[in-house]
């Protein structure tokens, strides 16, 4: 039952007040305020926030007609690689990254390419004006594009424009700025982000329009908003990299139409985001020749082998607790491997500062980089360089053993393509594959054996 509302009215002049007062402020009479019942208004029926279902029928698996997956090239090769071959019809993609890293620039380039290919494109911006988008388009060479630009935050207006234009490709920049007017919460709240994403998901699946959502990130680097947002979309792409580096990395952490952990490398220039062809050559182009503490590792980023330079600098420490600085690797994993090097390889790391870096701004997470890291540390400790035509890969255990790694054959082919004639790897993995022509596989069982092969054992 709704609570009855009361007020107080002056019997002399008719003045009303929600609280009782001894003296009427209107006419000045005393003890004339009497309690009255406020008229009850009939409550308006509550509007439904969700639409009704589509009335779909349950089907057995053999009754469902198989369909072919249609991919459209975005015009940017590295983006197509990350998406699994191209943009799929009716796909819902979430793109996240730090402010200013290039999300809007890359998507505006994609819109320009698709519109020039004869497809209907709608670019919805809730953060910038149409003039700001025009200025960016002029810088990217897309000033004469046929794409449609809409600067709007209200989702009912956006939905109306979607039904009018019926685009093949749509960009929402960003999902945190959109809101549904019938909901009382502020834009960017959990309920608003969830409902706006649900509306766009329904539109994408029913119309076949591919929708790209730009998402803000928190200070920790994760996507802002509810976690359900990542479950609703078909693919989640993260932009990585620092503003101080010239390269931007686009990584897929979820993809229903392709493999995860694919990596695309872009170069940020004044004319837009340009894909980097030959990532291994680019990352090794500025490698120091004949310097100690440098070791080349071939990692697998999704389906692509990539050579990177792992650097280590070990110096005498004058602090009570030696300093450890890590960039590009898991710091806890680095501490573990330093302890293994001290215990199993007799390196006196307790009195040394260690500085670790992965050149090019990459972030390595696979265990196959353990052996290359250990050899870089041993090289800097002994002040003797690793030979320039050697690549190192392998997982290291707590006992100092070198464990087998996956896809060694593909890594070896990439090493041969770039002129590396020797590969230091786990003995078990070397036995399972046929070495490519011109490449010698050197299998080892322990970290100490690997140091002996490269002549990096300490003098003691």
Secondary structure, DSSP 8 states (H G I E B T S, - for coil): -----EEEEETTT--EESS--SB-TTT--BS-EEEEE-----------SS----------GGGS------EE--S-HHHHHHHTSSEETT-EEEEE--TTSSHHHHHHHHHHHHHHTT--EEEEESSS-HHHHHHHHHHHT-TT---EEEE--BHHHHHHHHHHH--SEEEEE-GGG-B-TTS-S-TTSHHHHHHHHHHHHHHHHHH--EEEEEE-B-TTSSBSS-THHHHHSSEEEEEE--TTSSEEEEEEEEETTS-SS-EEEEEEETTEEEE-SSHHHHHHTT--TT-TTEEEEEEEETTEEEEEEEEEEEEE--SSS--EEEESS-HHHHHHHHHHHHHHS---GGGEEEEEEETTS----SGGGHHHHHHHHHHHHHT----TTEEE--EE-TTSBEE--S-HHHHHHHHHHTT--EEEEEHHHHHHS---TT-EEEEESBHHHHHHHTT-----
